[in-house]
């Protein structure tokens, strides 16, 4: 079947098949873990998608929902997941590494591009299947004024529509990346992709905060008027196909379905063919890495690195600080983690400052110690966003330099990483949260943020270090990094839960015990921080 | 300065380096030659502490690789075969990193970076990322880092790969001067002409075994050959060149394309 597609695209079916097999083999070997757990992260992502899908399946049983709204929810979720997921694959689709490989061989641009596109599409199908199989079945039980006698056909209509929306999303993302490549330099394109990502992680929690507040206040008429806004968006068009195919022959659904089909064809297939045609040209654009400007020789040391006299710590700090600023994988994960700050602002803006008093006050949002947990969560997300990928690197083979060096305490290099985290992430992050808290609640807000320093300090110190003690010394495999960062992150949430629990317990026992514990926490954080800086000099 | 005794490295049943022993004196530059996969780079990696030997003893600058590895490492400089570098660093940042790892004073690091960049004509690229460097620039980067901490012993694995003629000429002279000043160099290469001009003594390794270790003149007498490439061919048993050439021509000329 794939070979027919190849012919349709004007690609060579033999070359397409061979290249696809090679790419699959290379990818499989790259993802294979030493402990024999290949593709675990894909399985994990599929697992998460499946859990989301189960939750979505029960929505029609809990809330009155018509077919259009239900399909719209599922399709929106799918398009977002595919969108988020496609971004890391920009480099697979438009990889400059491929250029030296294909430029001198008789493989056409279209053939090679199609191979790349097939790779991404295969994973997309997996994700969409996990995300939509259950909701597709759940849709049969939707009962509303608009539901038709053909409701039992819901899975047959919904699934193709979702797959079409997935194709649309990949196409739009690829086309978008393709055209940006022509307009901007490779670095600029990467920056756009990296920096834009901090929006996505904020989106789900933010929606979870906003949605429950909106639901009770929205009447059915209002909801209908809100839904009309979605007619202008692609997810609305694909949901329109579902309503139309289930017998709701109405003019606006006809228009929406028409838009979905036409847009998939004209906005996806046509530009994709165009990119496919000049794929090599795009790759050669990528190779132009912004020119080499002549510059004057400057020997500088980052400001905070001067705090450390131990040269190995200083070396580790400078190395990790450079990678914090320049490595795309680290930036991608780090900026994604910063999305939680948006969540924090939205949460506070929504709940306002009217109830806020001194932390122990029972009228504070929820209960105050628990509420301060949100600050810990933000800090830990930011730290994990850097400290978990910094163990790995595309340039891991360069770690021979670290092995070669006469280091009496190799762990000092990791201490340098910890120093980077503390001085360039923890301190600015705490200050930012302090500003946010003071902005919303005046000077009292400060008391919510102060224990954050303690929690984050010990999180950084206790975060498991690599066996070698070296940063950037393990081969970067996206899935493996994602999987291995999950365990410390989840564990830290558990520890935070316990910490918040202790705070609550002291609050219930006696307010003076609570104050004592609070001041002990804050003081131990400040002392610990100073001790860390002095101890590692 | 370099003492190697019964050095062996096994990968499973395969012996990459098979019971080799040699000595290199202070102020000596020795060429270490051998065909592809003979075990040259493996030997060097063991000598600098990047690989653990299966058996045998190594001593460099009076320090044992087994018990005094840190002291040994502090006194050596190494240019590896492949230019694997942290590519997001600039040349300055890379050299700062290496200087700090070798415990060089911060002021001295800055001074050496300026001087080395000037010497290797890399001032304009000093604050650019290594990822944008050509292969030759990367090689210069490796050589600079090997020289930065003033090592007593240099282990050079194909150090002139991708370098331009001017830099190669400069480096040859620099190496000769360093040897005169008492530095010890083990020079690993495929390029026989360079080895012949630079190294009075040659060691040849073939299939993990040391098959020759003598001054070039002595090797000429032993093999009755005048050119080093002929000596090399005889000692590494690279015979039947004419037959192999004919076979190669036959394979290339076979029509394989259906276009």
Interface residues (C-beta under 8 A of the other chain):
Chain A: X106 X289 X292 X293 X294 X295 X296 X297 X298 X299 X300 X301 X311 X312 X314 X315 X318 X319 X322 X323 X326 X327 X393 X394 X395 X397 X398 X400 X401 X402 X403 X404 X405 X406 X407 X408 X472
Chain B: X48 X49 X50 X69 X70 X71 X72 X73 X74 X78 X80 X82 X84 X85 X86 X87 X88 X89 X92 X93 X96 X97 X98 X100 X101 X102 X103 X104 X106 X109 X110 X113 X114 X117 X123 X124 X125 X126 X127 X128 X129 X131 X132 X145 X259
